[in-house]
Amino acid sequence: MSGVTTGEGGGAKAVPTAAELDDMSPEELARLATELDDVVVQHNAPKFPVPGTRAEKRAERTVAFWFVLSALAALAFVVAFIAWPHEYVPPSDPGYTMYSLYTPVVGVTFGLAVLSLGVGVITYVRKFFPEEVSVQQRHDGPSDEVARRTVMAQLASAGKDTTIARRSLIKRSAGAAAGLFGIGLGIAAIGPLIRNPWKDGPDSPLWVTGWRPENGETVFLRADTGELSEIRRVRPEDMEPGSMQTVFPFRESERGDEEALLHAQKASDAPVMLIRLRPGTPVVKRAGQEDFNYGDYYAFSKICTHLGCPTSLYQAQDNRILCPCHQSQFLATEYARPVFGPATRALPQLPITVDEQGYFVARSDFPEAVGPAFWERRS
């Protein structure tokens, strides 16, 4: 037996039973959904009342063009992401042009795939969705069981009205675009995880930075003066107690070599914050790194272990290192361990000392990987 519901205007409406709902056709369910929702369709006319006209075919080809273009762009993105040369090549070496185009090619093909897919969807909606004007009364509260049973039929009816079922060209091109775009997203997401970052053993990029001594050459701590050709190596007397400055690696063999000097400053794992604590400040050192400092001077990687932002702020009052991106905080007096925010790993500490001429030098490279999303350390 049917139930009764009260409409917005106070009128009673018959609500079919579950058995009656099961006997209804999809069209009847969709019609019932509009009635129960107090929807009045004022106007509903298909864009192409007569199927198969030239205008309809032209509109269908236009939509398919955008989907095909999206599919081709997504395929080009996948190929470029996998096969385009992406390993660093110095500007003076052959192959630099191809390397420099990697990011633009990947960005353009990915952007074109997204843009074309969006334009195709919008074009289809504009050219094939019926012109409908409906008025619905507002209702408060959750939907009842009948509304939930009929909403899917209403959506199916709307899909039928858009005539997508009989447009195989659009369905195939849209499926190809969405499929290739999805494959491209998947490859972009898991691609960096497939490459083996440890394939070079001790020389793997995750283990090595510009601070590693090579061929016995001393690596100095150099201050950034704003001029590549102006070399200023740092001495202990250059810093006041409670101060901090950013330093970069420098080798005498790089003097006059603009490319090498630029790389030393632009490398993502190169920046180091050199901190001078106030005399007598209590310090807790990490096990195995008790001699990494030089007196009151401590050197930590400037790359946040959360997402790689520069930890460029230092509060001398409480000896906290701050990352401005996501508010991670590290305690400089306790081997730069995280004490607040999303970072979970301490900033790697660079072992430093002073040479016979009184300049700060790096005793070795960092004993662990620099940067985010890496939690293992060398044994």
Secondary structure, DSSP 8 states (H G I E B T S, - for coil): --EEEE-TTS-EEEE--HHHHHHS-HHHHHHHHHHHTTEEEEEEE-S-SSTT-HHHHHHHHHHHHHHHHHHHHHHHHHHHHHHS--S---TTSTTHHHHHTHHHHHHHHHHHHHHHHHHHHHHHHHHHS-EEEEEE----S---HHHHHHHHHHHHHHHHHTTGGG-HHHHHHHHHHHHHHHHHHHHHHHHHHHS-TTTTGGG-TTT--TTS--TT---EEEE--S-TT--EE--GGGS-TTEEEEEEEE-GGGTT-HHHHHHHHH-TT--EEEEE--TT---B--TT-TTSSBTTEEEEESB-TTT--B--EEETTTTEEE-TTT--EEETTBTTEEEESS--S---B--EEE-TTS-EEESSS-SB--SSS---B--
